[in-house]
Amino acid sequence: MVENYIVSIDQSTQGTKALLFNLEGKLINRRDILHKQIINDKGWVSHDPMEIYNNTVQVIKNLVEASKINKDNIIGLGISNQRETSLAWNRKTGKPLGDAIVWQCSRARDICEKVEKLGVADEIGEKTGLRLSPYFPAAKIGWLLENISGAKELSEKGNICHGTIDTWLVYKLTNGTSYKTDYSNASRTQLFNIFDLKWDEDICEYFGINIKNLPEVCYSDSIFGETDLEGFFNKPIPIAGVIGDSHGALFGQGCIEKGMIKATYGTGSSIMMNIGDKPILSTHGVVTSLAWGINGKINYVLEGNINYTGAVITWLKNEVELISNPSQTAKLCYKAKTDDDLYLIPAFTGLGAPYWDSYAKGALIGITRTTGKAEIVRAGVECIAYQINDIVEAMSEDAGIPFKELRVDGGPTRNKYLMQFQSDILGKEVKVPGAEELSGIGAAYVAGFSLKVFDETIFANMKRKNYIPEMDRKTANKKIAGWKDAVRSVLSKK
């Protein structure tokens, strides 16, 4: 009997993963290729779009060759992607007009300030569910059009494409025949009306964007085109699903019912609560997006994004050299003095939800004579849990839905100290899946739904390790109060 497979691509901030699944949803193999983080003296963060595309092609080839499978048995491809990272390219040549602006990068603050002066920030929030911020692609694309030579002329002639990494990969993998995105990614651009489910002409105009140059928006489980992977496949295979990475993780976690919540710990973090088929606009600093469009139905989410979570660990390793490997953090956390009240506020490029302060500066608060390496590392680890707690609190207030547990995923979930501390601070059970690649799993599941080889029974296959709260609430609440005081001390006066 021939065994068929689905390949998913998880194109993330640090690199590109290719994952191979059988039709029972089991992960068979994985391959990764990192790409360069381009950071200039202004702190702008960029990626090379051609490097990302070439790595995508190569990592699939590596996966197939390492797995020793017949590539003719691959029946479809799913894609998950780093969402707000934005780029522009020439529609005729398919060549990028410059490097992509990474989601972390706040260089488009001036664009947001111009838009804010128009007095339309509230309108934008009411239509898109998103606060006006350089974090989102609307400002990033506006910046590209203003600052890249020839971009405006191409835009006026309709010879430009711009959008997020999913659209770029679909376009390149289909040799320029498909210029599409899905509902999840579109909802994160700050150009998409999440009530009318279409690009908003007025908002596009505010950011200097020609609505005619935007991609077609599709259900996440659509067929986005076909690819032969530059001749690697003997016959083209369908790109059968596209979904933003955090949305993919929500789907892969099986958070398909109203009130279910997950946190993805990556370079940054995304915390999402499924709020069902009706949008709720936040009044507590988080945002509203589309979860996905699957099986002809739309689901909405509340979401909070944190710029620096796993990236804090990278900072501890690379910039301040307190650790040589992320695996050392848990041991140092347990070694740190228990009565030390040190807080690390990782506002390296401002603070995201629920504070939304692009001008906030990072700080270490509460240093004493006995503060040492272990205490600083522990503060770096604990700031991840505090930031996630901030967002979970805001979501629960907005939705009016008490949550029972937090499902988590991502590399930092391997840190037992962090997971126990997260459970203690939340006062809720934290569930860690046996697999780490939830964004890629979600993309594979979406493709499987599209190809009618998976259904909702697939979610029962996930095995999990559970953490239950051990810290008493009085202590936890005191720690949370100290964190909030520390954050308030770094917020800008702007």
ABEGO torsion letter per residue (X at the ends): XBBBBBBBBBBBAABBBBBBBBAAGBBABBBBBBBBBBBBAAGBBBBBAAAAAAAAAAAAAAAAAAAGBBAAABABBBBBBBAABBBBBBAAAGBBAEBBBBAABAAAAAAAAAAAAAGAAAAAAAAAGBBBBAABAAAAAAAAAAABBGAAAAAAAGABBBEBAAAAAAAAAAGGABBBBBAAAAAAAGABBAAAGBBBAAAAAAAGBBAAABBBBBBAABBAEBBAGGGABABBBBBABBBBAAAAAAAAAGBABBGBBBBBBBABBBBBBBAEABBBBBAAGBBBBBABBBGGBBBBBBBBBBABBAAAAAAAAAAAGABABAAAAAAAAAABBAABBBBBBBBAAEBBOAAGBAABBBBBBGBBAABBAAAAAAAAAAAAAAAAAAAAAAAAAAAGBBBABBBBBEAAAABAAAAAAAAAAAGBBBBBBABABAAAAAAAAAAAAAAGABBAAAAAABBBBBBBBABBAAAAAAAAAAAAAAAAAABBAX
